[in-house]
Amino acid sequence: VQHFDHMASGLLPCESSLGVFEALMSNRAFLGLVVLEKADSGILPATRALLGDYPLKVVGELVHTASYRLVSFVPLRDVRRVCGGAAAIRSCGSWVRQHVVPSCELVEKE
């Protein structure tokens, strides 16, 4: 992505992977970036199917490591509930139970 920083002013946000593929096919975009795999759920079938359905070439790969923060106004031993997005809870739920409070409630928020 750093190789294309000079193109940042021409970014075309898309709502979905399908939107990225359609923008490429209609020549509204020269390059596209989609998520193919997530550490917590593996390869995304919809994106994989799009790669097979569209005559586009993969020209690079970007590996991004997600990081999360646990923010609390009480000592960790007093935490009773941890709220986060679904992906964050899936990725970090077992860590929270091992390192915070085993009985804390994990709540998915959108």
C-alpha positions in Angstrom: 0.0 0.0 0.0 2.9 2.4 0.8 3.9 2.1 -2.9 0.6 3.7 -3.8 0.5 6.5 -1.3 0.8 9.1 -4.1 -2.6 7.9 -5.4 -4.3 8.5 -2.0 -6.1 11.6 -3.3 -7.9 9.4 -5.9 -9.3 6.8 -3.5 -12.7 5.4 -4.3 -14.4 4.0 -1.2 -16.5 0.9 -1.9 -19.2 -0.7 0.3 -18.1 -4.2 -0.3 -15.6 -6.5 -2.1 -18.2 -6.8 -4.9 -18.1 -3.0 -5.2 -14.3 -3.0 -5.6 -14.5 -5.7 -8.4 -17.2 -3.7 -10.2 -15.2 -0.5 -9.9 -12.2 -2.3 -11.5 -14.3 -3.8 -14.3 -15.9 -0.5 -15.1 -12.5 1.3 -15.2 -13.5 3.6 -12.3 -10.5 2.2 -10.4 -7.0 1.1 -11.5 -6.2 -0.9 -8.4 -8.4 -2.5 -5.7 -7.8 -3.8 -2.2 -10.1 -6.4 -0.7 -9.9 -8.7 2.4 -9.3 -12.3 1.4 -8.6 -13.9 4.7 -9.2 -13.1 8.4 -7.2 -14.8 11.2 -10.3 -15.6 13.2 -12.4 -17.0 10.3 -10.0 -18.0 7.5 -10.6 -17.4 3.8 -13.7 -15.3 3.0 -15.8 -17.4 0.6 -17.4 -14.4 -1.1 -14.1 -12.7 -2.0 -12.7 -16.0 -3.1 -15.7 -16.5 -5.4 -15.2 -13.0 -6.8 -11.6 -13.8 -7.7 -12.8 -16.8 -9.7 -15.7 -14.9 -11.4 -13.8 -11.8 -12.6 -10.9 -11.7 -15.0 -8.7 -9.7 -12.8 -5.1 -10.3 -11.7 -3.7 -10.3 -8.1 -0.6 -8.1 -8.2 0.3 -8.0 -4.5 -0.5 -8.9 -1.0 -0.8 -6.9 2.2 -0.6 -8.6 5.5 -2.2 -6.5 8.3 -2.1 -7.5 11.9 -5.1 -6.3 13.8 -4.5 -5.0 17.3 -7.0 -4.3 20.1 -7.0 -2.3 23.3 -8.7 -3.2 26.5 -9.8 0.1 28.2 -11.1 0.0 31.8 -11.8 2.5 34.5 -11.4 -0.2 37.2 -8.6 -2.6 38.0 -8.6 -5.6 35.7 -9.6 -8.0 38.6 -12.8 -6.0 38.9 -13.9 -6.2 35.3 -17.2 -8.0 34.9 -18.2 -7.3 31.3 -16.1 -6.7 28.2 -17.9 -5.1 25.2 -16.5 -5.0 21.7 -17.3 -5.5 18.0 -18.0 -9.1 16.9 -14.6 -9.6 15.3 -12.8 -8.3 18.4 -14.7 -10.5 20.7 -14.0 -13.5 18.4 -10.3 -12.7 18.2 -9.7 -11.8 21.9 -12.4 -13.5 23.9 -10.3 -16.4 25.1 -7.4 -14.1 25.9 -9.7 -11.9 28.0 -11.0 -14.9 29.9 -7.4 -16.2 30.5 -5.9 -12.8 31.5 -8.7 -10.7 33.0 -11.5 -12.5 34.8 -12.5 -16.0 33.7 -16.1 -15.4 34.4 -16.5 -12.0 32.7 -19.3 -11.5 30.3 -18.3 -10.9 26.6 -20.8 -8.7 24.8 -20.8 -8.1 21.1 -21.6 -4.5 20.1 -22.0 -3.0 16.6 
